């Protein structure tokens, strides 16, 4: 790890996985029927109907329901948002400590859709955790080409550059993160930016 990050008792942590999200197609209000997903017991609200396997999986995933994995696999087998399903399944596999399966899921997603933003970003995170900064940088940069205004890419990319002792590009990435991130979140980069700027000044 770069000396700049050794200065921290707890080095700054990267932003984690990005799940694919999709809105429900439509909702109806069946008379007298209860919504199982409602936070208010006994309150009659709209129920989603005619959900695809991927949409059902996503609802379960958002509730940390273990049945989500099975439904993501069903979505894949039916060709229902298969690239998205592989991506979200990869997150679940990684969270379950199955890094190799997670790699397979993200790469399968990219085989189906080479421009799948979330899979590039999540694959970069896996490479980061595995210590492969070259591949992490590649996939963060690909993700940035697809979603150039997504701030979290640039924070993680700044960490990659800092760990590779490429301070100039680390500064550039972190400053871009600060420009794009909400003010209350942008402060996450302040300490690292100050350390990098200090190191760059000391060199000159």
Phi, psi and omega in degrees: 000144182298148181304327183300327181272344178288346179289344184267134171296318174234101181304147180302138181268147179286166171284142185274200188297154179241113181279145171287131180241140178221134180287153175295145183295311181200163179227152175227169178240086179296138185294124175072007183265148183261145176270117181294340182265003182286142177275349181250108186300135174080003182270127181279117181225180182291140177247135175289140177230162178053042178282144175284165177304321180296317181294322176296317179299318181296318177300316179292319180301317181295340178258010181056038178271125184299344180286352181300319182302314181300319180287328173297318177297321177297319178300317179298315182295333180266359182069028181263103182049048188298320179297319178295318181296316177300319181299309182293326177295323178300322177296315180297319179297318180295317179297334177274007178080016182253075187297320182295318177296323178296315176304314181300317181297313182293321179290325175295322176300316182288334174295322179282326182215092183299344180255028182281106187301306185299324180291322175297314181297315182290323177295320176301319179298320178295316178297321177303310182296330179277355179084010179266086186290331180295312179290325177299313180299316181303312184285328173296320180293322175295318178298321180294327176293327182278323180226075188294347181255013178271108191296324187300331178304315189286330174294311180297320179295322176300320177297317179301312180296320179297318180292336177267005180061029173262077190293326181298311180288331175297315178299316181299315181293317183291325176294325177292320176303314180299322180292325186269332186282151171303149185306317184292338179263334184298336181296343179303331184268352190301311185294318180294319177300316180298319179295317180294316180296323177296318180294319179295321179294320181296333181285337187257000000 
